[in-house]
């Protein structure tokens, strides 16, 4: 069974993005932080595993609102050159957090116990909410029609089934009735979801967004780039089991990717306007693939640093393309699509790379990740006619 946090995130991200467009991104962001902080406290104080699982589910409700509205707020607050810089910083901090998470978690778990990884979220959520209330301007009413409840239900069924099927299959149970049944249900549910969305005047997912080549390419690259972080799961596993490193030492070994990604994203955001986003996307994803190949013949730190540079280039370009393609009032929906794609990309990546890791260790993991990134990067570089998306 998939982790309840991952499952709830996958189910809710599109819905919270759509609600943010209606209720206001600032309001949703602060509410999400409040829910996330309180649920984190509940996780740390949980007396048993059942309570912990329930609290993790509630935590994911708040996490979905924060993940979606954070980028939507950024896109709404900045314009022109300053938006590029802000997007670069956003992805720099996001990448740094994702890459250093294992290190921070290892330190907290090793020296303060498992509950510390939840307690640390509480003051951070409170401080961020207070800052948001002071620094962000109040929301303006969205009023984009009635919420697409039917679409949300179809998507929830499809997302939950797909997440369960991928997680079960990634554990080596691809042919079991439960896994096959979950994947079949997901196909049927997503088919129903797309049929419903085509008939809605205010859909949960605006299919016209994909007419914009930059937006569609960004979504594809978002899925491919998540393989980087999916591969880190097995790199960390190898460092701890193959090299017998502790959690803190394994986290430090992954630092080259985090540092390279942070520095590159910060710089890339400042030069976004000088290059076509698709060119930067393609170059970044290709460079990430090269980094995986370098890990086959060079020290892991060298390949991780090159992959980090690729992630640092692709992330801001991806965000810029998504932000520019979204029509007025649809920033939350666009951010929901981006975050949902990244969430499912990582879930699929962990499952597929898990098969590769079980078959031959890290070498096939690097080969699969490099192949997917290389193909997607090359496709991103193919010129396409740009289409404007109707508002």
Steps between C-alpha positions, in 0.01 A plus 500: 500500500643842411595746770183685598671839464600426139154363424311802635736741323442325168124511547464863611753712310282573197199574720692736731641683199150554364370610840787746533387669178152540650570576866836674468853363506603695812204371699563141389872529571453620858224246566722226361785603728268493802374150418852377424642637825222362720514160328880491543450554872249215498750275321770569758263434790333194344469220760464223242547423132132547413499853638825575320357385166187709548704806595721451195190503282386830650854634463483425128178704469689805621808404301304487174369853555849632580667320208254632243441854623866577570586509132169665406570784746847548358367524144239753610735720704778548243517616140770530234863455598421485872270201438787307343723573797224402744431175313871419509514553875180297545641197320841547661350479848264218398784297352721566798227387736427183303866405476596583858186349651667161555789671679279710726273204569799284580639752748165549675424128515845399616537760775146599600275207407247444223242746639741790446449488123138600565547743789742712296218578255287675761706818561589516130132492400409766755782731394421457129129567553576817695737621231245424226227699676728801528676488163237375253223726377141387566328279246264631238182296444543229237144399423569253221171318528393196698772264623535193276404238758442223243845557353656499846336166584605334174853631541520386863400145404749493214784653700451276803480188285806595297706583810403170660569302183841658445603455862385139507668427168820667613513246784519220245128417480420620148300189404290465814123556468515797737764683294342423164156590632623832637664594171189405301281709732737794456473479119120489513481782753735727308302433181187609685684803635605623155150446361355710785762772458425545130137581587563743787496876455719540811693171514741377762756450222497746209599276208558804276813574700671212323462674164788721606820322399698658782249384760475146362878471475538627855261236631691224317831629634354526848419130489846412368685719748338324795705193407795686648346498846359149451852379421630667816288255700712214370827691510436566869403135551823388333709736709350364821488129411785465251747739663363467855466876546275641769199721414696821561802383298275389213329839505836678484602282204200638308594861578668570160163472325329729751771767486531491121122518453464790744775711345396428141129571558581833659707602198265348239205703626685821418560408133164340418392786275811468282427146379190310385365300797484182291871526415589531868264216586656269244854594598428453871334160465775380263768616741326313781511184285872551434554523874351154548728355233803664660424317823573174318867581446583786735461563872133530595557858616601611147188357338276635776643849452435490123148370556447778753602758242249351257224511761594858579462603137183306423302595811476878450442459125219258573340738749531796262332310217216387726446849642501671160265247339232519770212734408396771752339348807629150429835510683374259766384249240832522313694453823276205588581335168873555551508368857273204419724405208809517718333296774390223265830516311688426820258222600539338157874560507545329838298202374683461167845570640427256781472223242829611347671514841383152594622368166854635509561770760578861415628447144158429342348778713744748345443363150119519522503849652752623241300352211171658611662834564691493172193423288287764673777760478541442127125524444495828689757642258292418190348826367120515517244755397394699804126530562337755722258355748158669518422659837 
